[in-house]
Amino acid sequence: MRGGCLLFIALLLIGLLFTGVAPAFAAGTAGRMTPEEETSISIYKQASPSVVNITTTTMVQDFFSVYPQKGSGSGTIITPDGFVLTNYHVVEDATEIGVTMIDGTKYPAKFIGADQDNDIAVIKIITDSNTAFKAIEMGVSESLQVGQHVYAIGNPFGLNSTMTRGIVSALGRPLTTGSGKVIDNVIQTDAAINPGNSGGPLIETSGKMIGITTAIFTPTGGNVGIGFAIPINVARALVPDLIKHGKIRRPWIGIVGVPLWEKLSKALGLPVGTGVLVSQVVQDSPAHKVGIRGGNKPVEISGTVIYLGGDIIVEAGGVKIHSLQDLTKALKDKKPRDVIAIKLIRGSQMIVVNCVVELKS
């Protein structure tokens, strides 16, 4: 009976083969792709040649000796002549830097410049030939929406040219870097990001880069669906200075300030509880030119000497000033020769000065 059943099944398959049903069955859905799959494949083909694996050597000193330590991360080619955008923490203190292309070609690279505050760095591929590298196209991160599909390409755990997909989970997140600085307006995504992805691109469905993957939140050491990327608009603003000067020139008025709080203000007998006390004014700086005054009475607080008697900044450009961070934010988007109105407490008087902003490295 069993042999008869097997014979029947065999004859049935032969019949299907001759009627043309079997080839269709054998092919199944091979070759058919959903629109989402086609988009993913297109993005990978378009963007992956611009993504490199970065390897570094850093000299580490312990109690007994100095020894080399290897590291790795990702980066994105942003110009045809080989400038690469990555995270500062990927290349920090590196004595040797190398990049590996998607086809396995290796090049040495050199450090160009970095902005530690935003965890951004630029390196340059070194080559004797006139190689034209494939640069990624940068998008605009300001128009991102929560729920939008995004893709991350990088080298997690050294696995070259890996792509993952997710959505924008949140916008405007603050992220504290390893140096303790806070980066505002970071992109949160659930696209899988793991060690080694750092410095690689976060890409929207048009294939344009809209962020630099920089960190993950993880209680276990692996991806748990909470990753962060620095918006590309931040990088756009910083890259020209990094390439030209190797560092960032920021809006500056030329003061040494001390943040005030209620207890300190009361102890010093100051007329306001919060603001920034001008301890010193840099000679020939914008603040000096408009008559902002520093202090002249040195006192030591927690081992630091500050000077009392100077102006207290309470508002700048319409922004209430409670801390040095507030003053930095008020100046953040200013360009050279922009004028900013600064409201000061001088003695018992409130005065306003119009200060011309300069850029300072």
RABELBEL-V513151 format. One record per pair of residues at least 12 apart in sequence whose C-alpha atoms are under 10 Angstrom apart, sorted by sequence separation. I is the first residue (numbers start at 0). J is the second residue. D is the distance in Angstrom with one decimal. If there is no record, write none. Layout:
BEGIN
i,j,d
I,J,D
I,J,D
END
This chain:
BEGIN
i,j,d
55,67,9.7
56,68,5.6
57,69,6.5
73,85,6.7
74,86,7.8
95,107,8.0
96,108,5.3
97,109,8.2
109,121,9.0
110,122,4.5
111,123,6.6
150,162,6.8
151,163,5.3
152,164,9.0
171,183,6.6
172,184,5.0
173,185,6.0
174,186,9.5
198,210,9.3
199,211,5.7
200,212,6.0
201,213,9.8
214,226,5.9
215,227,6.0
237,249,9.7
259,271,8.6
260,272,5.5
261,273,6.5
264,276,9.7
279,291,9.5
280,292,6.6
281,293,9.0
293,305,10.0
294,306,4.5
295,307,6.0
296,308,6.4
313,325,9.9
314,326,8.2
315,327,9.8
316,328,10.0
317,329,8.1
318,330,9.8
340,352,5.8
341,353,6.2
55,68,8.1
56,69,4.7
57,70,7.7
72,85,8.4
73,86,8.3
95,108,7.8
96,109,6.3
109,122,5.5
110,123,6.5
150,163,5.7
151,164,6.4
170,183,9.9
171,184,3.5
172,185,4.8
173,186,9.0
174,187,9.8
188,201,9.3
198,211,5.6
199,212,5.6
200,213,9.3
213,226,7.8
214,227,5.3
215,228,9.1
259,272,6.6
260,273,5.0
261,274,9.9
279,292,7.5
280,293,5.4
293,306,7.3
294,307,4.5
295,308,6.0
296,309,9.0
313,326,9.2
315,328,9.6
316,329,6.2
339,352,8.3
340,353,4.5
341,354,7.0
55,69,5.7
56,70,6.4
72,86,8.5
95,109,7.7
96,110,7.7
108,122,6.5
109,123,5.3
110,124,9.2
149,163,8.6
150,164,4.4
151,165,8.3
170,184,6.4
171,185,5.3
172,186,6.5
173,187,9.8
197,211,7.6
198,212,5.5
199,213,7.9
212,226,7.6
213,227,5.9
214,228,7.0
259,273,4.8
260,274,7.6
277,291,8.2
278,292,8.3
279,293,4.3
280,294,8.6
293,307,7.8
294,308,4.3
295,309,7.3
312,326,8.7
315,329,6.2
316,330,8.0
338,352,9.8
339,353,5.6
340,354,6.3
54,69,7.2
55,70,5.0
56,71,8.9
74,89,9.0
83,98,9.5
94,109,9.2
95,110,9.0
108,123,5.3
109,124,6.7
149,164,5.9
150,165,6.3
169,184,9.7
170,185,6.4
171,186,6.4
172,187,7.0
186,201,9.6
196,211,9.4
197,212,5.3
198,213,5.9
212,227,6.0
213,228,5.3
214,229,9.3
258,273,7.4
259,274,5.4
260,275,9.3
277,292,7.0
278,293,4.9
279,294,6.2
293,308,7.0
294,309,3.9
314,329,8.9
315,330,8.1
326,341,10.0
338,353,6.1
339,354,5.3
340,355,9.0
54,70,5.7
55,71,6.0
72,88,9.2
73,89,7.8
93,109,9.5
94,110,9.2
107,123,8.7
108,124,4.3
109,125,7.1
148,164,7.3
149,165,5.5
150,166,8.0
169,185,8.7
170,186,4.9
171,187,8.2
196,212,6.7
197,213,4.7
198,214,9.1
211,227,8.3
212,228,4.1
213,229,6.7
258,274,6.1
259,275,5.9
276,292,10.0
277,293,5.1
278,294,5.0
279,295,8.5
292,308,8.5
293,309,4.2
294,310,7.6
337,353,9.8
338,354,5.4
339,355,6.5
53,70,8.3
54,71,4.3
55,72,8.5
72,89,5.8
93,110,8.4
106,123,9.9
107,124,6.2
108,125,5.1
148,165,5.8
149,166,5.3
150,167,9.7
169,186,6.3
170,187,6.1
195,212,10.0
196,213,7.5
197,214,6.6
210,227,8.9
211,228,4.9
212,229,6.5
257,274,8.4
258,275,4.6
259,276,6.8
276,293,8.3
277,294,6.7
278,295,8.1
292,309,5.3
293,310,6.3
316,333,9.9
337,354,8.3
338,355,4.5
339,356,7.1
53,71,5.4
54,72,6.6
71,89,6.8
72,90,8.5
92,110,9.7
106,124,6.5
107,125,5.5
108,126,8.6
147,165,8.4
148,166,4.3
149,167,6.6
168,186,7.8
169,187,5.0
170,188,8.9
195,213,9.7
196,214,8.5
197,215,9.1
210,228,5.3
211,229,5.0
212,230,9.0
256,274,9.5
257,275,5.4
258,276,6.3
276,294,8.6
278,296,9.2
291,309,8.2
292,310,5.6
293,311,9.1
336,354,9.0
337,355,5.7
338,356,6.1
52,71,7.2
53,72,5.1
54,73,8.4
70,89,7.6
71,90,8.5
90,109,9.8
91,110,9.3
105,124,9.7
106,125,6.4
107,126,7.7
146,165,8.9
147,166,5.3
148,167,6.5
149,168,10.0
167,186,7.0
168,187,5.3
169,188,6.9
193,212,9.7
194,213,9.4
195,214,10.0
196,215,9.7
209,228,8.8
210,229,5.2
211,230,6.6
256,275,5.8
257,276,5.0
258,277,9.0
278,297,9.0
291,310,6.8
292,311,9.1
336,355,5.3
337,356,5.4
338,357,9.6
52,72,6.1
53,73,5.3
70,90,8.5
90,110,7.8
106,126,6.9
146,166,5.3
147,167,5.4
148,168,9.6
167,187,6.0
168,188,4.7
169,189,9.4
192,212,7.6
193,213,9.7
194,214,8.3
209,229,8.5
210,230,4.4
211,231,6.7
255,275,9.4
256,276,5.5
257,277,6.5
291,311,9.4
335,355,7.8
336,356,5.3
337,357,8.0
51,72,8.6
52,73,4.8
53,74,6.5
145,166,7.4
146,167,5.2
147,168,8.3
166,187,8.7
167,188,4.6
168,189,6.3
192,213,8.7
193,214,8.1
194,215,8.3
209,230,6.1
210,231,4.5
255,276,8.5
256,277,4.7
257,278,6.6
291,312,9.5
320,341,9.9
334,355,9.6
335,356,5.5
336,357,6.2
51,73,5.8
52,74,6.5
53,75,9.7
91,113,9.0
144,166,9.4
145,167,5.0
146,168,6.3
166,188,5.7
167,189,7.0
168,190,9.1
190,212,10.0
192,214,7.7
193,215,7.0
208,230,9.3
209,231,4.9
210,232,8.1
211,233,9.8
254,276,9.6
255,277,6.1
256,278,5.5
257,279,9.5
316,338,8.8
317,339,8.9
318,340,9.9
320,342,9.4
333,355,9.8
334,356,7.0
335,357,4.9
336,358,9.0
50,73,7.1
51,74,5.3
52,75,9.0
70,93,8.9
90,113,9.3
144,167,7.0
145,168,5.6
146,169,8.2
165,188,6.7
166,189,6.0
167,190,8.2
186,209,9.4
192,215,6.6
193,216,9.9
208,231,7.1
209,232,7.7
210,233,8.9
211,234,8.5
254,277,6.5
255,278,5.6
256,279,7.1
316,339,5.3
317,340,7.6
318,341,9.3
319,342,9.3
333,356,7.1
334,357,7.4
335,358,6.1
50,74,5.8
51,75,6.1
69,93,9.2
74,98,8.6
91,115,9.1
98,122,9.8
143,167,8.0
144,168,8.9
145,169,5.6
164,188,9.4
165,189,5.3
166,190,6.4
186,210,7.6
188,212,9.4
191,215,9.0
192,216,9.7
193,217,9.6
210,234,8.5
254,278,7.5
255,279,5.0
256,280,8.8
315,339,6.7
316,340,5.2
317,341,8.3
318,342,9.8
333,357,8.7
334,358,7.7
335,359,9.8
49,74,8.4
50,75,4.6
51,76,7.4
68,93,9.3
71,96,9.4
73,98,8.8
74,99,10.0
83,108,9.2
87,112,8.9
88,113,9.7
97,122,9.8
98,123,9.6
144,169,8.3
145,170,6.9
164,189,8.0
165,190,3.9
185,210,8.9
186,211,9.2
187,212,9.5
209,234,9.8
254,279,5.8
255,280,6.3
315,340,5.7
316,341,6.4
317,342,8.8
333,358,9.1
49,75,5.6
50,76,6.3
67,93,9.8
69,95,9.5
70,96,9.5
71,97,9.4
72,98,9.6
73,99,9.6
82,108,9.3
87,113,6.1
96,122,8.6
97,123,9.8
98,124,7.4
143,169,9.8
144,170,7.8
163,189,9.6
164,190,4.9
165,191,7.3
185,211,9.8
186,212,8.9
189,215,9.7
194,220,8.6
201,227,9.6
253,279,8.7
254,280,4.5
255,281,7.7
278,304,9.3
279,305,8.3
314,340,8.1
315,341,4.4
316,342,8.6
330,356,8.1
48,75,9.1
49,76,5.1
50,77,9.5
67,94,9.1
69,96,10.0
71,98,9.5
81,108,9.2
82,109,9.7
83,110,9.7
86,113,8.5
87,114,7.1
88,115,8.2
91,118,9.7
96,123,9.6
97,124,8.1
98,125,9.6
143,170,8.2
163,190,5.8
164,191,7.0
185,212,9.9
186,213,10.0
187,214,9.7
188,215,9.4
193,220,8.5
194,221,7.9
201,228,7.1
253,280,6.0
254,281,5.9
278,305,5.8
279,306,7.0
314,341,5.8
315,342,6.2
47,75,9.1
48,76,8.7
49,77,7.7
82,110,9.9
83,111,9.5
85,113,9.3
86,114,9.1
87,115,6.2
96,124,9.2
97,125,9.2
162,190,9.2
163,191,5.8
164,192,9.7
185,213,9.7
187,215,9.2
193,221,6.3
194,222,8.7
200,228,8.5
201,229,9.0
252,280,9.0
253,281,5.2
254,282,9.4
277,305,9.2
278,306,4.8
279,307,9.3
313,341,7.9
314,342,4.9
315,343,9.0
46,75,9.1
49,78,9.5
82,111,8.7
84,113,9.7
86,115,8.8
87,116,9.1
89,118,9.0
90,119,9.8
91,120,8.8
141,170,9.8
162,191,8.7
163,192,7.8
192,221,8.5
193,222,5.7
199,228,9.3
200,229,9.6
201,230,9.0
252,281,8.7
253,282,8.1
276,305,9.4
277,306,8.0
278,307,6.4
280,309,9.3
312,341,7.0
313,342,5.8
314,343,7.2
46,76,9.8
49,79,9.7
53,83,9.8
87,117,8.2
88,118,6.5
89,119,9.2
90,120,7.7
162,192,9.5
191,221,9.4
192,222,6.1
193,223,9.3
197,227,9.6
198,228,8.9
201,231,9.0
253,283,8.5
254,284,8.1
276,306,8.9
277,307,8.1
278,308,8.0
279,309,7.8
312,342,6.0
313,343,5.9
314,344,9.7
86,117,8.6
87,118,4.7
88,119,8.0
89,120,8.5
90,121,9.2
191,222,6.1
192,223,8.7
193,224,9.8
197,228,8.9
198,229,9.4
200,231,9.1
253,284,5.1
254,285,9.0
276,307,8.0
277,308,8.4
278,309,6.1
279,310,9.6
311,342,8.5
312,343,4.6
313,344,7.2
49,81,9.8
51,83,8.4
53,85,8.9
86,118,5.3
87,119,4.8
88,120,8.4
90,122,8.6
100,132,9.9
190,222,9.1
191,223,7.7
192,224,7.8
252,284,6.3
253,285,6.2
254,286,6.8
276,308,8.7
277,309,5.3
278,310,8.1
310,342,9.7
311,343,5.4
312,344,6.5
50,83,8.9
51,84,9.9
57,90,8.7
59,92,9.7
85,118,8.4
86,119,4.5
87,120,4.7
189,222,9.0
190,223,9.6
191,224,6.0
192,225,8.1
193,226,8.5
251,284,8.5
252,285,5.0
253,286,5.7
254,287,8.5
276,309,6.7
277,310,5.4
278,311,9.1
310,343,6.1
311,344,5.0
312,345,9.1
49,83,9.0
50,84,9.7
51,85,9.8
55,89,8.0
56,90,8.8
57,91,8.2
58,92,8.0
85,119,6.0
86,120,5.3
87,121,8.1
162,196,9.8
189,223,8.1
190,224,6.5
191,225,7.9
192,226,6.0
251,285,7.8
252,286,5.3
253,287,7.5
276,310,6.1
277,311,5.9
309,343,9.9
310,344,5.7
311,345,6.7
54,89,8.6
55,90,6.6
56,91,9.9
57,92,6.2
58,93,7.5
84,119,7.4
85,120,5.3
86,121,8.1
87,122,9.9
161,196,8.8
189,224,4.3
190,225,7.8
191,226,7.3
192,227,8.5
251,286,9.0
252,287,8.4
253,288,9.9
275,310,8.5
276,311,4.4
277,312,7.3
309,344,9.0
310,345,5.0
311,346,9.0
53,89,8.0
54,90,8.4
55,91,9.0
56,92,8.6
57,93,4.6
58,94,7.1
84,120,6.0
85,121,6.2
155,191,9.5
159,195,9.4
160,196,9.6
167,203,9.6
188,224,7.3
189,225,5.2
190,226,7.1
192,228,9.8
252,288,9.6
275,311,5.5
276,312,6.4
309,345,7.3
310,346,7.6
313,349,9.4
315,351,9.4
53,90,8.4
55,92,9.2
56,93,5.5
57,94,5.5
58,95,9.5
83,120,8.3
84,121,4.8
85,122,7.8
151,188,9.6
155,192,7.4
156,193,7.2
157,194,8.6
158,195,8.3
159,196,9.9
164,201,9.5
166,203,9.4
176,213,9.3
187,224,9.5
188,225,6.0
189,226,6.1
190,227,9.4
252,289,10.0
254,291,8.8
256,293,9.0
263,300,9.8
274,311,6.3
275,312,5.1
276,313,8.9
308,345,8.6
309,346,8.5
312,349,9.9
314,351,9.2
315,352,9.7
316,353,9.5
55,93,5.8
56,94,5.7
57,95,7.2
83,121,5.5
84,122,6.7
150,188,9.4
152,190,9.9
154,192,9.6
155,193,5.4
156,194,5.9
157,195,6.2
158,196,9.6
163,201,9.7
164,202,9.4
176,214,8.8
187,225,6.7
188,226,5.2
189,227,8.7
253,291,9.7
254,292,9.2
255,293,8.3
269,307,9.5
273,311,8.9
274,312,5.6
275,313,6.7
308,346,8.1
311,349,9.5
312,350,9.8
315,353,9.6
316,354,10.0
54,93,9.4
55,94,7.4
56,95,5.1
57,96,9.2
82,121,6.7
83,122,5.2
84,123,8.9
149,188,8.0
150,189,9.8
151,190,6.7
152,191,9.8
153,192,8.6
154,193,8.6
155,194,5.4
156,195,5.3
157,196,8.8
160,199,9.9
162,201,10.0
164,203,9.9
174,213,9.8
175,214,9.9
187,226,5.6
188,227,6.1
252,291,9.9
254,293,8.0
269,308,9.2
273,312,9.1
274,313,4.9
275,314,9.3
310,349,9.8
312,351,9.7
315,354,9.7
55,95,5.5
56,96,6.7
82,122,5.9
83,123,5.9
148,188,9.3
149,189,9.1
150,190,6.7
151,191,7.6
152,192,9.0
153,193,9.1
154,194,8.2
155,195,4.1
156,196,8.0
174,214,8.9
186,226,8.2
187,227,4.6
188,228,7.7
267,307,8.3
271,311,8.5
273,313,7.5
274,314,8.0
310,350,9.7
54,95,8.2
55,96,4.6
56,97,8.9
81,122,8.4
82,123,4.5
83,124,7.4
145,186,9.4
147,188,9.7
148,189,9.9
149,190,7.2
150,191,9.0
151,192,7.4
153,194,9.7
154,195,5.2
155,196,4.9
185,226,10.0
186,227,5.5
187,228,6.5
267,308,9.9
270,311,9.3
272,313,10.0
54,96,5.8
55,97,6.4
81,123,5.6
82,124,6.4
145,187,9.1
146,188,9.3
148,190,9.0
153,195,7.0
154,196,5.3
155,197,8.3
185,227,6.5
186,228,5.0
187,229,9.1
269,311,9.1
271,313,8.8
53,96,7.0
54,97,5.2
55,98,8.9
80,123,8.3
81,124,5.1
82,125,9.5
141,184,9.9
143,186,9.1
145,188,9.1
153,196,4.7
154,197,8.4
185,228,5.9
186,229,6.3
53,97,5.7
54,98,6.3
77,121,9.5
80,124,8.0
81,125,7.8
152,196,7.3
153,197,7.6
154,198,9.6
155,199,9.9
184,228,9.5
185,229,5.2
186,230,6.4
52,97,8.2
53,98,4.6
54,99,8.1
76,121,9.6
78,123,9.7
80,125,9.4
81,126,8.8
151,196,8.1
152,197,9.9
153,198,8.0
154,199,8.1
184,229,7.9
185,230,6.2
186,231,9.9
274,319,8.2
275,320,7.0
51,97,9.6
52,98,5.4
53,99,6.6
74,120,9.5
75,121,9.6
76,122,9.4
80,126,9.4
140,186,8.9
152,198,9.7
153,199,5.2
183,229,8.8
184,230,7.5
185,231,9.9
273,319,9.8
274,320,5.3
275,321,6.7
276,322,9.6
51,98,6.0
52,99,5.0
53,100,9.3
74,121,9.0
75,122,9.9
76,123,9.1
152,199,6.1
153,200,7.4
182,229,8.0
183,230,9.5
273,320,7.7
274,321,4.4
275,322,6.1
276,323,9.7
50,98,9.7
51,99,5.5
52,100,6.7
74,122,9.0
76,124,9.1
151,199,7.2
152,200,6.1
153,201,9.3
185,233,9.7
257,305,7.8
273,321,5.2
274,322,6.0
275,323,6.6
50,99,9.0
51,100,5.1
52,101,8.2
80,129,8.1
81,130,8.5
151,200,5.9
152,201,7.0
184,233,9.5
256,305,8.9
257,306,9.3
272,321,8.9
273,322,7.6
274,323,8.3
275,324,10.0
50,100,7.1
51,101,6.7
79,129,9.9
80,130,7.2
81,131,7.6
82,132,9.2
150,200,8.2
151,201,4.7
152,202,8.1
183,233,9.8
255,305,9.1
256,306,9.7
257,307,9.9
275,325,9.3
291,341,9.5
49,100,8.0
50,101,7.3
51,102,9.9
52,103,9.5
79,130,8.1
80,131,5.9
81,132,6.0
83,134,8.9
150,201,5.6
151,202,6.2
182,233,9.9
255,306,9.8
274,325,9.2
275,326,8.2
285,336,9.9
292,343,9.9
48,100,7.0
49,101,8.2
51,103,9.6
53,105,9.8
79,131,5.0
80,132,6.2
81,133,8.5
82,134,8.8
149,201,6.5
150,202,5.0
151,203,9.1
259,311,9.1
274,326,9.3
291,343,8.5
47,100,9.1
48,101,5.8
51,104,9.9
52,105,9.3
53,106,9.8
54,107,9.5
55,108,9.7
78,131,8.7
79,132,4.5
80,133,8.9
81,134,8.0
149,202,5.4
150,203,6.4
174,227,8.1
256,309,9.8
258,311,9.5
292,345,8.6
47,101,7.0
48,102,8.2
51,105,9.5
53,107,9.7
54,108,9.7
78,132,7.3
79,133,5.8
80,134,8.7
148,202,8.7
149,203,4.7
150,204,7.8
173,227,9.7
174,228,9.4
256,310,9.8
257,311,9.2
258,312,9.6
291,345,9.3
53,108,9.0
77,132,8.9
78,133,7.5
79,134,5.5
148,203,6.5
149,204,6.5
172,227,8.6
174,229,9.2
256,311,8.9
286,341,9.8
76,132,7.4
77,133,8.1
78,134,5.0
79,135,9.1
103,159,9.1
147,203,7.9
148,204,6.6
149,205,9.7
150,206,8.9
168,224,9.4
169,225,9.9
172,228,9.8
256,312,9.0
76,133,6.9
77,134,4.7
78,135,7.8
102,159,9.8
117,174,9.6
147,204,8.6
149,206,9.3
151,208,9.5
168,225,8.3
170,227,9.7
172,229,10.0
75,133,9.7
76,134,5.0
77,135,5.6
78,136,9.3
101,159,7.2
102,160,9.7
117,175,9.6
118,176,7.2
149,207,10.0
150,208,9.3
168,226,9.1
169,227,9.5
170,228,10.0
75,134,7.7
76,135,6.2
77,136,7.4
100,159,8.9
101,160,6.4
116,175,9.6
117,176,8.0
118,177,8.8
149,208,9.5
150,209,9.9
151,210,9.3
153,212,8.9
165,224,8.9
167,226,9.7
168,227,9.6
171,230,9.6
75,135,7.1
76,136,9.4
77,137,8.1
99,159,8.8
100,160,8.9
116,176,7.8
118,178,9.0
143,203,8.9
149,209,8.9
151,211,9.0
152,212,9.1
167,227,9.7
170,230,9.6
291,351,9.9
115,176,8.7
116,177,9.7
117,178,10.0
149,210,9.7
151,212,7.5
259,320,9.9
260,321,8.1
291,352,8.0
115,177,9.5
116,178,7.8
118,180,9.1
258,320,9.2
259,321,7.3
260,322,8.8
290,352,8.2
115,178,7.7
116,179,8.7
117,180,7.8
118,181,9.9
137,200,9.7
140,203,9.5
258,321,7.1
259,322,7.1
289,352,6.7
291,354,9.3
116,180,5.7
117,181,7.9
118,182,8.4
138,202,8.5
139,203,9.7
258,322,5.1
259,323,9.3
289,353,7.2
290,354,9.4
115,180,8.3
116,181,7.5
117,182,5.9
135,200,9.1
137,202,9.0
138,203,8.2
257,322,8.2
258,323,6.0
289,354,6.3
116,182,7.2
117,183,8.9
136,202,9.7
143,209,8.5
256,322,9.3
257,323,7.5
258,324,9.2
277,343,9.8
286,352,9.1
288,354,8.2
289,355,8.5
135,202,9.9
138,205,8.7
142,209,9.8
256,323,7.2
258,325,10.0
276,343,9.5
286,353,9.3
287,354,9.4
288,355,8.9
138,206,8.5
139,207,8.4
140,208,8.7
141,209,9.0
255,323,9.9
275,343,9.4
276,344,9.3
285,353,9.6
286,354,6.5
53,122,9.9
136,205,9.8
137,206,8.9
138,207,4.9
139,208,8.1
140,209,5.2
274,343,9.3
285,354,6.2
286,355,8.3
136,206,7.7
137,207,5.2
138,208,5.3
139,209,6.0
140,210,7.2
256,326,9.7
274,344,9.4
284,354,9.9
285,355,5.9
286,356,8.9
135,206,8.5
136,207,5.2
137,208,4.7
138,209,5.2
139,210,9.0
284,355,9.5
285,356,6.5
135,207,7.1
136,208,6.2
137,209,6.4
138,210,8.7
284,356,9.3
285,357,7.1
135,208,7.0
136,209,9.3
137,210,8.9
271,344,8.3
284,357,8.4
270,344,8.2
251,326,10.0
269,344,9.7
270,345,9.4
251,327,8.7
270,346,7.9
271,347,9.9
75,152,9.5
151,228,9.8
250,327,8.3
269,346,8.7
270,347,7.2
74,152,9.5
75,153,9.1
120,198,8.8
249,327,9.3
250,328,10.0
252,330,8.7
269,347,9.5
270,348,9.8
73,152,8.6
74,153,7.7
119,198,8.2
250,329,9.6
251,330,7.3
73,153,5.5
74,154,9.3
118,198,9.3
250,330,5.8
251,331,9.1
72,153,7.8
73,154,6.0
249,330,8.5
250,331,6.4
72,154,6.6
73,155,8.4
249,331,7.4
250,332,7.8
251,333,9.1
49,132,7.6
50,133,9.2
71,154,8.4
72,155,7.7
249,332,9.2
250,333,6.1
251,334,9.8
48,132,8.5
49,133,5.5
50,134,8.8
71,155,9.1
72,156,8.7
73,157,9.3
249,333,8.8
250,334,6.8
251,335,9.1
48,133,6.5
49,134,5.5
50,135,8.3
71,156,8.4
72,157,7.8
249,334,8.9
250,335,7.2
47,133,9.5
48,134,8.3
49,135,5.7
71,157,7.2
73,159,9.2
249,335,9.4
250,336,9.7
46,133,8.7
48,135,8.5
49,136,9.4
70,157,9.8
73,160,9.2
143,230,9.7
250,337,9.4
252,339,9.6
45,133,9.4
46,134,8.5
47,135,8.9
88,176,9.1
46,135,6.3
88,177,8.1
140,229,9.4
141,230,8.1
45,135,8.4
46,136,8.6
88,178,9.4
140,230,5.7
141,231,8.8
45,136,9.8
139,230,8.4
140,231,5.9
141,232,7.3
119,211,8.6
138,230,9.8
139,231,6.7
140,232,5.9
118,211,9.7
138,231,7.2
139,232,6.3
140,233,8.9
119,213,9.2
137,231,7.2
138,232,8.3
118,213,8.0
137,232,8.9
139,235,9.3
236,332,9.8
137,234,9.8
138,235,9.7
137,235,8.4
53,153,9.9
51,152,9.5
52,153,7.3
53,154,8.7
50,152,7.2
51,153,7.5
52,154,6.1
252,354,7.4
49,152,9.8
50,153,6.8
51,154,8.1
52,155,9.5
54,157,9.4
252,355,7.6
253,356,9.3
47,151,10.0
50,154,9.0
53,157,9.5
251,355,9.2
252,356,5.8
253,357,8.8
47,152,6.9
52,157,7.9
250,355,9.9
251,356,5.9
252,357,6.6
253,358,10.0
46,152,8.2
47,153,8.5
52,158,9.1
89,195,8.8
250,356,6.1
251,357,5.4
252,358,8.5
253,359,8.8
43,150,8.9
52,159,6.8
89,196,9.9
249,356,9.6
250,357,5.6
251,358,5.6
252,359,8.7
42,150,8.3
43,151,9.5
51,159,8.3
52,160,7.9
89,197,7.0
90,198,9.7
249,357,8.0
250,358,4.6
251,359,5.8
43,152,8.0
50,159,9.5
51,160,7.8
88,197,8.5
89,198,7.0
248,357,9.1
249,358,5.1
250,359,6.4
251,360,9.0
39,149,9.7
42,152,9.8
50,160,7.3
87,197,9.6
88,198,8.8
119,229,8.6
248,358,5.3
249,359,5.3
250,360,9.0
39,150,8.1
50,161,9.9
86,197,6.5
87,198,8.3
118,229,8.4
247,358,9.0
248,359,4.8
249,360,6.3
48,160,8.8
85,197,7.5
86,198,4.6
117,229,7.9
247,359,8.1
248,360,4.1
47,160,6.6
85,198,4.0
86,199,8.3
121,234,10.0
247,360,5.8
47,161,8.7
84,198,7.1
85,199,6.6
119,233,9.2
120,234,9.1
246,360,6.7
47,162,8.6
83,198,9.6
84,199,8.2
85,200,8.7
119,234,7.2
245,360,9.7
83,199,10.0
84,200,9.0
117,233,8.1
118,234,9.8
121,237,9.9
244,360,8.8
43,160,9.0
117,234,8.6
120,237,9.3
121,238,7.4
43,161,9.2
119,237,8.4
120,238,8.3
43,162,7.3
119,238,8.7
122,241,9.5
123,242,9.3
42,162,9.6
43,163,9.9
114,234,9.7
117,237,9.3
121,241,6.8
122,242,8.8
240,360,9.7
73,194,9.7
74,195,10.0
120,241,7.7
121,242,7.2
40,162,9.9
72,194,7.6
73,195,6.3
74,196,8.6
119,241,9.4
120,242,9.6
39,162,8.9
71,194,8.7
72,195,4.3
73,196,5.6
74,197,7.8
75,198,7.4
76,199,9.7
114,237,7.8
122,245,10.0
39,163,9.3
71,195,6.0
72,196,5.9
73,197,5.7
74,198,4.9
75,199,5.9
76,200,9.8
89,213,9.3
113,237,8.9
114,238,9.3
121,245,8.5
39,164,8.3
70,195,8.8
71,196,9.0
72,197,5.5
73,198,4.8
74,199,4.7
75,200,6.4
86,211,7.6
88,213,8.9
113,238,8.9
120,245,9.2
121,246,9.9
71,197,8.8
72,198,6.4
73,199,4.7
74,200,7.3
85,211,7.2
86,212,8.3
87,213,9.5
112,238,8.9
114,240,9.8
120,246,9.3
71,198,10.0
72,199,7.8
73,200,8.4
84,211,8.4
85,212,8.8
86,213,6.6
113,240,9.5
114,241,7.8
85,213,8.7
86,214,9.8
112,240,8.6
113,241,6.3
112,241,5.0
113,242,9.2
111,241,6.9
112,242,6.7
77,208,9.9
111,242,6.4
112,243,8.8
113,244,9.9
114,245,8.9
115,246,9.4
116,247,10.0
111,243,8.8
112,244,7.6
113,245,6.6
114,246,6.4
115,247,9.6
75,208,9.2
111,244,8.6
112,245,3.9
113,246,5.8
114,247,6.4
111,245,5.6
112,246,5.5
113,247,7.7
114,248,9.9
110,245,8.8
111,246,8.7
112,247,8.5
75,211,8.8
74,211,8.6
73,211,9.7
74,212,9.5
73,212,9.0
73,213,9.8
54,195,9.8
72,213,9.9
53,195,8.9
52,195,8.5
86,229,9.3
181,324,10.0
52,196,9.1
53,197,9.9
53,198,9.0
52,198,9.5
53,199,9.8
51,198,9.5
52,199,8.8
50,198,9.5
51,199,8.0
50,199,6.8
85,234,9.7
49,199,9.7
50,200,7.6
84,234,8.4
49,200,9.4
47,200,9.6
46,200,8.9
84,238,8.2
46,202,8.4
82,238,9.9
43,202,9.8
42,202,8.2
45,205,10.0
46,206,6.7
82,242,8.3
42,203,8.7
45,206,6.9
46,207,8.1
77,238,9.7
42,204,7.1
44,206,9.6
45,207,9.4
46,208,8.6
41,204,9.3
42,205,7.6
43,206,8.3
41,205,9.4
42,206,5.2
39,204,8.0
41,206,8.1
42,207,8.7
38,204,7.0
38,205,8.7
39,206,9.3
38,206,9.0
35,204,9.6
END
